Amino acid sequence: MVQPDSAILDSVTAMSRDPAEWTFLGADPRLTLGPTGGGRASITSYRLDDVTVDVDTPGPALLRLADLYYPDWVARVDGRPTPILRADYLLRAVPVPAGRHRVEFRYESAAMRRGMWLSAGSLVAILGMFGAAFVLRRRRGGVAGAA
């Protein structure tokens, strides 16, 4: 069910629908849901920046993960990129076709990657300055003593 954020938050807070039966979405998943009775999902790996879920569903389904939605998460179903939808205002959900599939969520932040490269570059620059200072002192005959 696609609704504006304020309506989703109000609906989730009021528990107007059974969360086991309903997922409120902020965007259309472009998915016709099929029969999901008897479907299963099991988390096979759960780490800080990646989660793997094995899904077996008789019809097209929506896998809702009770983890916070954040734009830097990416998802793949059987290795193919798939959109992550914001579900129930703050959770993640992905469309999954019928059958057995592996769904992988991975946190890939461009800002964090840039920060790591800047930190590494700064460390190299600082080490280079210490090295240059050491070489200059050796050429001048050591550190001048206090007079």
SETOR-846933 format. One line per field, with one value per atom (N, C-alpha, C): residue number from 1; residue in one letter; atom name; z, y, x. Coordinates in nm, 4 decimals. Example, Ala and Ser with C-alpha at 12.3 -4.5 7.8 and 13.67 -1.06 7.14 Angstrom:
BEGIN
nr <- 1,1,1,2,2,2
rest <- A,A,A,S,S,S
atom <- N,CA,C,N,CA,C
up <- 0.7800,0.7800,0.7800,0.7080,0.7140,0.7870
north <- -0.5690,-0.4500,-0.3300,-0.2250,-0.1060,0.0030
east <- 1.3190,1.2300,1.3200,1.2850,1.3670,1.2900
END
This chain:
BEGIN
nr <- 1,1,1,2,2,2,3,3,3,4,4,4,5,5,5,6,6,6,7,7,7,8,8,8,9,9,9,10,10,10,11,11,11,12,12,12,13,13,13,14,14,14,15,15,15,16,16,16,17,17,17,18,18,18,19,19,19,20,20,20,21,21,21,22,22,22,23,23,23,24,24,24,25,25,25,26,26,26,27,27,27,28,28,28,29,29,29,30,30,30,31,31,31,32,32,32,33,33,33,34,34,34,35,35,35,36,36,36,37,37,37,38,38,38,39,39,39,40,40,40,41,41,41,42,42,42,43,43,43,44,44,44,45,45,45,46,46,46,47,47,47,48,48,48,49,49,49,50,50,50,51,51,51,52,52,52,53,53,53,54,54,54,55,55,55,56,56,56,57,57,57,58,58,58,59,59,59,60,60,60,61,61,61,62,62,62,63,63,63,64,64,64,65,65,65,66,66,66,67,67,67,68,68,68,69,69,69,70,70,70,71,71,71,72,72,72,73,73,73,74,74,74,75,75,75,76,76,76,77,77,77,78,78,78,79,79,79,80,80,80,81,81,81,82,82,82,83,83,83,84,84,84,85,85,85,86,86,86,87,87,87,88,88,88,89,89,89,90,90,90,91,91,91,92,92,92,93,93,93,94,94,94,95,95,95,96,96,96,97,97,97,98,98,98,99,99,99,100,100,100,101,101,101,102,102,102,103,103,103,104,104,104,105,105,105,106,106,106,107,107,107,108,108,108,109,109,109,110,110,110,111,111,111,112,112,112,113,113,113,114,114,114,115,115,115,116,116,116,117,117,117,118,118,118,119,119,119,120,120,120,121,121,121,122,122,122,123,123,123,124,124,124,125,125,125,126,126,126,127,127,127,128,128,128,129,129,129,130,130,130,131,131,131,132,132,132,133,133,133,134,134,134,135,135,135,136,136,136,137,137,137,138,138,138,139,139,139,140,140,140,141,141,141,142,142,142,143,143,143,144,144,144,145,145,145,146,146,146,147,147,147
rest <- M,M,M,V,V,V,Q,Q,Q,P,P,P,D,D,D,S,S,S,A,A,A,I,I,I,L,L,L,D,D,D,S,S,S,V,V,V,T,T,T,A,A,A,M,M,M,S,S,S,R,R,R,D,D,D,P,P,P,A,A,A,E,E,E,W,W,W,T,T,T,F,F,F,L,L,L,G,G,G,A,A,A,D,D,D,P,P,P,R,R,R,L,L,L,T,T,T,L,L,L,G,G,G,P,P,P,T,T,T,G,G,G,G,G,G,G,G,G,R,R,R,A,A,A,S,S,S,I,I,I,T,T,T,S,S,S,Y,Y,Y,R,R,R,L,L,L,D,D,D,D,D,D,V,V,V,T,T,T,V,V,V,D,D,D,V,V,V,D,D,D,T,T,T,P,P,P,G,G,G,P,P,P,A,A,A,L,L,L,L,L,L,R,R,R,L,L,L,A,A,A,D,D,D,L,L,L,Y,Y,Y,Y,Y,Y,P,P,P,D,D,D,W,W,W,V,V,V,A,A,A,R,R,R,V,V,V,D,D,D,G,G,G,R,R,R,P,P,P,T,T,T,P,P,P,I,I,I,L,L,L,R,R,R,A,A,A,D,D,D,Y,Y,Y,L,L,L,L,L,L,R,R,R,A,A,A,V,V,V,P,P,P,V,V,V,P,P,P,A,A,A,G,G,G,R,R,R,H,H,H,R,R,R,V,V,V,E,E,E,F,F,F,R,R,R,Y,Y,Y,E,E,E,S,S,S,A,A,A,A,A,A,M,M,M,R,R,R,R,R,R,G,G,G,M,M,M,W,W,W,L,L,L,S,S,S,A,A,A,G,G,G,S,S,S,L,L,L,V,V,V,A,A,A,I,I,I,L,L,L,G,G,G,M,M,M,F,F,F,G,G,G,A,A,A,A,A,A,F,F,F,V,V,V,L,L,L,R,R,R,R,R,R,R,R,R,R,R,R,G,G,G,G,G,G,V,V,V,A,A,A,G,G,G,A,A,A,A,A,A
atom <- N,CA,C,N,CA,C,N,CA,C,N,CA,C,N,CA,C,N,CA,C,N,CA,C,N,CA,C,N,CA,C,N,CA,C,N,CA,C,N,CA,C,N,CA,C,N,CA,C,N,CA,C,N,CA,C,N,CA,C,N,CA,C,N,CA,C,N,CA,C,N,CA,C,N,CA,C,N,CA,C,N,CA,C,N,CA,C,N,CA,C,N,CA,C,N,CA,C,N,CA,C,N,CA,C,N,CA,C,N,CA,C,N,CA,C,N,CA,C,N,CA,C,N,CA,C,N,CA,C,N,CA,C,N,CA,C,N,CA,C,N,CA,C,N,CA,C,N,CA,C,N,CA,C,N,CA,C,N,CA,C,N,CA,C,N,CA,C,N,CA,C,N,CA,C,N,CA,C,N,CA,C,N,CA,C,N,CA,C,N,CA,C,N,CA,C,N,CA,C,N,CA,C,N,CA,C,N,CA,C,N,CA,C,N,CA,C,N,CA,C,N,CA,C,N,CA,C,N,CA,C,N,CA,C,N,CA,C,N,CA,C,N,CA,C,N,CA,C,N,CA,C,N,CA,C,N,CA,C,N,CA,C,N,CA,C,N,CA,C,N,CA,C,N,CA,C,N,CA,C,N,CA,C,N,CA,C,N,CA,C,N,CA,C,N,CA,C,N,CA,C,N,CA,C,N,CA,C,N,CA,C,N,CA,C,N,CA,C,N,CA,C,N,CA,C,N,CA,C,N,CA,C,N,CA,C,N,CA,C,N,CA,C,N,CA,C,N,CA,C,N,CA,C,N,CA,C,N,CA,C,N,CA,C,N,CA,C,N,CA,C,N,CA,C,N,CA,C,N,CA,C,N,CA,C,N,CA,C,N,CA,C,N,CA,C,N,CA,C,N,CA,C,N,CA,C,N,CA,C,N,CA,C,N,CA,C,N,CA,C,N,CA,C,N,CA,C,N,CA,C,N,CA,C,N,CA,C,N,CA,C,N,CA,C,N,CA,C,N,CA,C,N,CA,C,N,CA,C,N,CA,C,N,CA,C,N,CA,C,N,CA,C,N,CA,C,N,CA,C,N,CA,C,N,CA,C,N,CA,C,N,CA,C,N,CA,C,N,CA,C,N,CA,C,N,CA,C,N,CA,C,N,CA,C
up <- 0.0000,0.0000,0.0000,-0.1018,-0.1136,-0.0504,0.0460,0.1147,0.1415,0.1657,0.2053,0.3423,0.3691,0.4939,0.6190,0.6251,0.7463,0.7673,0.6599,0.6719,0.7124,0.6595,0.6968,0.8446,0.8902,1.0314,1.1210,1.0833,1.1612,1.1631,1.0494,1.0405,1.1214,1.1115,1.1864,1.3358,1.3751,1.5170,1.5735,1.4965,1.5422,1.5324,1.4667,1.4418,1.3817,1.2787,1.2143,1.1333,1.1022,1.0271,1.0920,1.0729,1.1266,1.0525,1.1228,1.0540,0.9886,1.0294,0.9645,0.8277,0.8075,0.6829,0.5925,0.6491,0.5738,0.5842,0.4751,0.4744,0.4073,0.4754,0.4193,0.3468,0.2207,0.1377,0.0966,0.0801,0.0325,-0.1180,-0.1851,-0.3310,-0.3838,-0.5072,-0.5700,-0.6036,-0.5549,-0.5834,-0.7246,-0.7983,-0.9340,-0.9326,-0.8410,-0.8198,-0.7898,-0.8638,-0.8319,-0.7413,-0.6182,-0.5218,-0.5536,-0.5381,-0.5621,-0.4301,-0.4326,-0.3070,-0.2280,-0.1015,-0.0193,0.0971,0.1084,0.2156,0.2069,0.3176,0.3195,0.2813,0.2459,0.2132,0.3364,0.3150,0.4271,0.3935,0.4973,0.4840,0.6048,0.5811,0.6943,0.6721,0.7784,0.7730,0.7865,0.6851,0.6884,0.7316,0.7209,0.7654,0.8049,0.9227,0.9695,1.0294,0.9559,1.0031,0.9976,1.0465,1.0574,0.9252,0.8162,0.6892,0.5801,0.6151,0.5170,0.5848,0.5163,0.5643,0.4463,0.4685,0.3640,0.4124,0.3259,0.3595,0.2471,0.2823,0.1845,0.1898,0.0727,0.0628,-0.0255,0.0158,-0.0656,-0.0591,-0.1710,-0.1733,-0.2943,-0.2754,-0.3880,-0.4926,-0.4539,-0.5485,-0.5262,-0.6160,-0.5963,-0.4607,-0.3890,-0.2524,-0.2266,-0.1101,-0.0626,0.0646,0.0628,0.1817,0.2630,0.3834,0.4733,0.5804,0.5887,0.6869,0.8006,0.9223,1.0391,1.0757,0.9820,0.9971,0.9437,0.9957,0.9528,0.8057,0.7402,0.6026,0.6038,0.5115,0.4896,0.3432,0.2754,0.1308,0.0856,0.1722,0.1292,0.1292,0.1670,0.1555,0.0120,-0.0399,-0.1723,-0.1537,-0.2478,-0.2378,-0.3711,-0.3611,-0.4792,-0.4536,-0.5551,-0.5494,-0.6477,-0.5967,-0.6784,-0.7581,-0.6957,-0.7578,-0.8466,-0.8725,-0.9579,-0.8714,-0.9029,-0.8237,-0.8228,-0.7086,-0.6932,-0.6051,-0.6261,-0.5453,-0.4006,-0.3104,-0.1704,-0.1470,-0.0930,-0.0644,0.0846,0.1168,0.2576,0.2998,0.3980,0.4422,0.5850,0.6099,0.7440,0.8027,0.7196,0.7499,0.7756,0.8381,0.8734,0.8462,0.7841,0.7576,0.6098,0.5773,0.4388,0.3832,0.2552,0.1878,0.0438,-0.0090,-0.1491,-0.2139,-0.3409,-0.4125,-0.4449,-0.4290,-0.4548,-0.5447,-0.6574,-0.7435,-0.6769,-0.7328,-0.6811,-0.6909,-0.5967,-0.5985,-0.4868,-0.5014,-0.4029,-0.4500,-0.3594,-0.3953,-0.2762,-0.3058,-0.2030,-0.2173,-0.1077,-0.1053,-0.0196,-0.0773,-0.0054,0.0071,0.1303,0.1585,0.1929,0.1389,0.1675,0.1831,0.2856,0.3092,0.2280,0.1314,0.0432,0.0425,0.1388,0.1528,0.0770,-0.0182,-0.0934,0.0001,0.0953,0.1898,0.2769,0.3209,0.4025,0.3211,0.1960,0.1087,0.0873,0.0599,0.0426,0.1701,0.2843,0.4127,0.4371,0.4015,0.4196,0.3286,0.2025,0.1111,0.1590,0.2085,0.2603,0.3839,0.4704,0.5896,0.5507,0.4567,0.4121,0.3463,0.2627,0.1987,0.3005,0.4034,0.5090,0.5849,0.6137,0.6839,0.6014,0.4714,0.3834,0.3817,0.3742,0.3721,0.5028,0.6154,0.7455,0.7587,0.7203,0.7257,0.6329,0.5173,0.4247,0.4847,0.5577,0.6230,0.7325,0.8115,0.9138,0.8494,0.7391,0.6679,0.6128,0.5546,0.4997,0.6113,0.7265,0.8396,0.8887,0.8940,0.9385,0.8433,0.7127,0.6127,0.6217,0.6354,0.6453,0.7687,0.8808,1.0029,0.9847,0.9202,0.8990,0.8089,0.7080,0.6162,0.6855,0.7829,0.8509,0.9676,0.9906,1.0950,1.2293,1.2274,1.3522,1.4051,1.5182,1.5814,1.6513,1.6335,1.7000,1.8495,1.9279,2.0718,2.1290,2.2485,2.3149,2.3597,2.3415,2.3780,2.5120
north <- -0.1166,0.0000,0.1234,0.2065,0.3260,0.4431,0.5090,0.6230,0.7263,0.8525,0.9535,0.9190,0.9699,0.9372,0.9619,1.0763,1.1076,1.0059,0.9638,0.8644,0.7289,0.6946,0.5677,0.5686,0.6752,0.6843,0.6769,0.7471,0.7418,0.6002,0.5332,0.3981,0.2978,0.3067,0.2143,0.2392,0.3651,0.4000,0.3538,0.3715,0.3337,0.1834,0.1119,-0.0316,-0.0597,0.0179,0.0065,-0.1224,-0.1856,-0.3125,-0.4095,-0.5364,-0.6399,-0.6356,-0.6083,-0.5981,-0.7286,-0.8402,-0.9671,-0.9786,-0.9021,-0.9093,-0.7887,-0.6755,-0.5505,-0.4901,-0.4289,-0.3489,-0.2173,-0.1091,0.0233,0.0697,0.1065,0.1468,0.2924,0.3571,0.4946,0.5030,0.3891,0.3865,0.2582,0.2641,0.1487,0.0440,-0.0794,-0.1819,-0.2383,-0.1987,-0.2516,-0.4040,-0.4606,-0.6053,-0.6521,-0.7503,-0.8138,-0.9307,-0.9216,-1.0257,-1.1511,-1.2642,-1.3921,-1.4585,-1.5850,-1.6545,-1.6642,-1.6323,-1.6376,-1.7348,-1.8002,-1.8978,-2.0095,-2.0394,-2.1425,-2.0906,-1.9620,-1.9033,-1.8964,-1.9013,-1.8965,-1.8023,-1.7433,-1.6601,-1.6878,-1.7123,-1.7342,-1.6549,-1.5868,-1.5082,-1.6042,-1.6078,-1.6986,-1.6283,-1.4954,-1.4180,-1.2798,-1.2361,-1.1024,-1.0379,-0.9425,-0.8704,-0.7210,-0.6414,-0.4973,-0.4317,-0.4684,-0.4006,-0.4926,-0.6132,-0.6975,-0.8023,-0.8322,-0.9302,-1.0183,-1.1497,-1.2432,-1.3202,-1.3263,-1.3949,-1.4922,-1.6179,-1.7154,-1.7170,-1.7016,-1.6901,-1.8014,-1.8606,-1.9588,-1.9220,-1.8768,-1.8307,-1.8882,-1.9327,-1.9890,-1.8854,-1.7597,-1.6543,-1.5310,-1.4328,-1.3091,-1.2480,-1.2030,-1.1545,-1.0308,-0.9747,-0.8610,-0.9068,-0.9061,-0.9427,-0.8159,-0.8142,-0.6990,-0.7385,-0.6617,-0.6877,-0.5879,-0.6374,-0.5503,-0.4838,-0.4089,-0.3297,-0.1910,-0.0921,0.0449,0.0673,0.1405,0.1832,0.2978,0.2958,0.4068,0.4017,0.5152,0.5155,0.4479,0.4346,0.3751,0.2224,0.1599,0.0150,-0.0200,-0.1265,-0.1789,-0.3249,-0.3750,-0.5134,-0.5838,-0.7144,-0.7996,-0.9260,-0.9677,-1.0955,-1.1861,-1.2927,-1.3857,-1.3122,-1.2123,-1.1388,-1.0231,-1.0086,-0.8992,-0.7853,-0.6615,-0.5466,-0.5385,-0.5010,-0.4824,-0.3596,-0.2887,-0.1693,-0.2057,-0.1187,-0.1314,-0.0281,-0.0739,0.0135,0.0436,0.1628,0.1961,0.1430,0.0536,-0.0135,0.0278,0.0466,0.0818,0.1996,0.2942,0.4213,0.4088,0.2997,0.2966,0.1650,0.0681,-0.0611,-0.0748,-0.1854,-0.2132,-0.3270,-0.3191,-0.4270,-0.4369,-0.5589,-0.5804,-0.6759,-0.6529,-0.7476,-0.8742,-0.9886,-1.1175,-1.1997,-1.2523,-1.3359,-1.4720,-1.5438,-1.6766,-1.7694,-1.8626,-1.9615,-1.9401,-2.0076,-1.9963,-1.8923,-1.8018,-1.6936,-1.6561,-1.5992,-1.5430,-1.3920,-1.3247,-1.1791,-1.1287,-1.0402,-0.9853,-0.8345,-0.7874,-0.6434,-0.6060,-0.4954,-0.4513,-0.2994,-0.2534,-0.1098,-0.0588,0.0286,0.0827,0.2348,0.2972,0.4418,0.5094,0.5948,0.6707,0.7675,0.8265,0.9206,0.8492,0.7276,0.6540,0.6151,0.5759,0.5412,0.6620,0.7784,0.9004,0.9336,0.9207,0.9482,0.8566,0.7292,0.6351,0.6734,0.7111,0.7516,0.8796,0.9749,1.0990,1.0713,0.9837,0.9480,0.8796,0.7865,0.7167,0.8151,0.9058,1.0062,1.0981,1.1378,1.2232,1.1518,1.0232,0.9454,0.9373,0.9126,0.9064,1.0413,1.1512,1.2849,1.3131,1.2798,1.3026,1.2185,1.0918,1.0062,1.0597,1.1116,1.1715,1.2932,1.3765,1.4941,1.4525,1.3510,1.3021,1.2470,1.1740,1.1196,1.2296,1.3341,1.4458,1.5184,1.5391,1.6060,1.5226,1.3915,1.3025,1.3119,1.3086,1.3168,1.4519,1.5614,1.6948,1.7063,1.6517,1.6560,1.5779,1.4650,1.3825,1.4536,1.5247,1.5969,1.7132,1.7748,1.8897,1.8479,1.7223,1.6754,1.6543,1.6341,1.6031,1.7239,1.7048,1.8097,1.9039,2.0338,2.1342,2.1278,2.1285,2.1208,2.2558,2.2532,2.3772,2.4457,2.5757,2.6496,2.7113
east <- 0.0849,0.0000,0.0898,0.0827,0.1652,0.0912,0.1567,0.0971,0.2048,0.1651,0.2637,0.3221,0.4425,0.5125,0.4296,0.3602,0.2835,0.1711,0.1059,-0.0011,0.0557,0.1719,0.2362,0.2698,0.3318,0.3688,0.2454,0.1400,0.0163,-0.0416,-0.0428,-0.0992,-0.0183,0.1149,0.2008,0.1864,0.1848,0.1724,0.0385,-0.0672,-0.2012,-0.2257,-0.1338,-0.1492,-0.2873,-0.3200,-0.4506,-0.4648,-0.3546,-0.3560,-0.2578,-0.2811,-0.1934,-0.0593,0.0536,0.1828,0.2279,0.1725,0.2062,0.1384,0.0332,-0.0431,-0.0230,0.0180,0.0276,0.1668,0.2100,0.3322,0.2978,0.3231,0.2981,0.4237,0.4090,0.5222,0.5108,0.6247,0.6285,0.6414,0.6638,0.6774,0.6134,0.5672,0.5039,0.6104,0.5953,0.6975,0.6870,0.5834,0.5608,0.5676,0.4899,0.4925,0.3513,0.3071,0.1799,0.2119,0.1654,0.1956,0.1160,0.1813,0.1157,0.0837,0.0501,0.0259,0.1562,0.1502,0.2714,0.2577,0.1423,0.1219,0.2251,0.2892,0.3924,0.5296,0.5379,0.6683,0.7562,0.8865,0.9813,1.0963,1.1506,1.2703,1.3573,1.4854,1.5762,1.7040,1.7451,1.8682,1.9849,2.0708,2.1857,2.3137,2.3153,2.4311,2.3831,2.4272,2.3886,2.5121,2.5693,2.6869,2.6570,2.7504,2.7302,2.6915,2.7605,2.7337,2.6803,2.6397,2.5726,2.4852,2.3753,2.2777,2.2405,2.2356,2.1956,2.0730,1.9720,1.8475,1.8152,1.7872,1.7398,1.5878,1.5250,1.3798,1.3267,1.2149,1.1438,0.9964,0.9399,0.8015,0.7285,0.6034,0.5291,0.4870,0.4825,0.4450,0.5307,0.5241,0.5994,0.5645,0.6667,0.6464,0.7295,0.7070,0.7843,0.8538,0.9861,1.0639,1.0857,1.0308,1.0469,1.1468,1.2559,1.3604,1.3441,1.3390,1.3200,1.4519,1.5047,1.6269,1.5973,1.6669,1.6413,1.6733,1.5844,1.6060,1.7067,1.7997,1.8916,1.9312,1.9380,1.9618,2.0916,2.1914,2.3186,2.3181,2.2069,2.1961,2.1622,2.2229,2.1886,2.1480,2.0680,2.0215,2.0393,2.0600,2.0699,1.9894,1.9148,1.8440,1.9152,1.9745,2.0531,2.1608,2.2228,2.3327,2.2904,2.1609,2.1128,2.0613,2.0987,2.0510,1.8990,1.8462,1.7023,1.6785,1.5680,1.5440,1.5088,1.5504,1.5096,1.4004,1.2905,1.1773,1.1720,1.1305,1.1119,0.9753,0.9766,0.8546,0.8202,0.6916,0.6433,0.7202,0.7488,0.8157,0.9655,1.0123,1.1534,1.2251,1.1598,1.2233,1.2589,1.3287,1.3679,1.2834,1.2502,1.1779,1.2270,1.2275,1.2646,1.1644,1.1334,1.0482,1.1273,1.0612,1.1253,1.0327,1.0833,0.9990,0.9710,0.8767,0.8427,0.9639,0.9722,1.0791,1.1797,1.2945,1.4025,1.5033,1.5368,1.6282,1.7141,1.8283,1.9164,1.9122,1.8769,1.8701,1.9853,2.0659,2.1812,2.1653,2.1761,2.1762,2.3194,2.3663,2.5029,2.5040,2.5741,2.5869,2.7047,2.6788,2.7823,2.7721,2.8351,2.8285,2.9415,2.9064,3.0071,3.0792,3.0069,3.0682,3.1715,3.1402,3.2352,3.3593,3.3372,3.4507,3.5412,3.4809,3.5606,3.6368,3.5715,3.6364,3.7553,3.7407,3.8523,3.9694,3.9396,4.0470,4.1146,4.0364,4.0949,4.1807,4.1344,4.2123,4.3424,4.3355,4.4564,4.5537,4.5004,4.5855,4.6500,4.5758,4.6307,4.7411,4.7198,4.8219,4.9498,4.9374,5.0548,5.1265,5.0495,5.1101,5.1852,5.1265,5.1909,5.3170,5.3090,5.4283,5.5364,5.4955,5.5920,5.6605,5.5859,5.6454,5.7436,5.7069,5.7995,5.9268,5.9093,6.0256,6.1139,6.0530,6.1307,6.2044,6.1391,6.2049,6.3230,6.3069,6.4148,6.5343,6.5076,6.6155,6.6863,6.6136,6.6745,6.7632,6.7197,6.8022,6.9311,6.9219,7.0421,7.1413,7.0910,7.1792,7.2483,7.1819,7.2373,7.3269,7.3395,7.4298,7.3614,7.2340,7.1636,7.0896,7.0318,6.9536,7.0470,7.0256,7.1111,7.0858,7.1944,7.1799,7.1447,7.0904,7.0543,7.1823,7.1914,7.3137,7.3039
END
